Amino acid sequence: WVALWTRPREGAQRVSAFPAPPCSERSSFNVPPSAQFVARPVGICSMLKLPVQTSPEGLDAAFVGVPLDTGTSNRPGARFGPRHIRAESSMVRSYNPSTGAAPFHSLMVADIGDVNVNLYNLLESCRQIREAYQKIVAAGCIPLTLGGDHTITYPILQAVAEKHGPVGLVHVDAHTDTGDKALGEKIYHGTPFRRCVEEGLLDCKRVVQIGIRGSSYTLDPYKYNRDQGFRVVLAEDCWMKSLVPLMGEVRQQMGAKPIYISFDIDGLDPAYAPGTGTPEIAGLTPAQALEIIRGCQGLNIVGCDLVEVAPVYDASGNTALMGANLLFEMLCALPGVKKL
Ligand SMILES: [Mn+2]
């Protein structure tokens, strides 16, 4: 099927007024097909219509789905996030003129499918996810994850920190996800970052949480986070502002050591991303999301995720489209991406 779209009909490129885009026949890298030559809805539904392979071997970066949502506290449905993000990603093209990034000129990227999870057993799912990511990072491949609820970041960071040591974290979210337990359980989507702290997976002086907001059960809900050394940037401190200055400070805070980006789509305002399980009003804008991700360029990013897209609450598909674009922006921010 790759051959089908990389070899346009004889003469098809000559009728175009535009220069032919690179394609996998002439590039040593995987290159998504252009809609100038391959109709947008054509092809197997992979992320960015990249080739699908089952192994991370030989890849610099890979998109991987984790369709788990049984750690969700409110509306379920994020198990369908990866499929819908892939479907909407057919609108995303291969260059980023805003930043100059040409990721498919210097990185070998593919979609490596989904981690199998046990929807009836969260602990078992965490083990499956950890083991899958141990293989991905061992291959020298940077994972770009399509979630799934936020529970998945805990086993992902277990694997990432095993390879890189404690990592810095750029965490965009409405919630800090540092709860201790709920209904007596320590593993669900409200606790991943407390579990990570307890296991020493985070370099706590290099953790920033952006977009935090909402009602709480106490009047000082961020004490735990500050006590760990996290920087907590409330949504109200972002309202009606450019986040470019903030990201300058974040780059200083992160330095040259490894960092991980965890982006919960509910960090955005539900006007822009209603398809999610635990929405909170008055969130970040899409432009601020771009400022945050583009502001991570130059950092030593060793992994990224985009979680909590629950497509059923957004019949327009816009939440999944947002997720697809933000994952593309993360790819464009990775170390080693060529700037043209
Ligand atoms: Mn979250």
Residues whose N, C-alpha, C, O or C-beta is under 5 A from the ligand:
A	BS01	MN	H150 D173 H175 D177 H189 D264
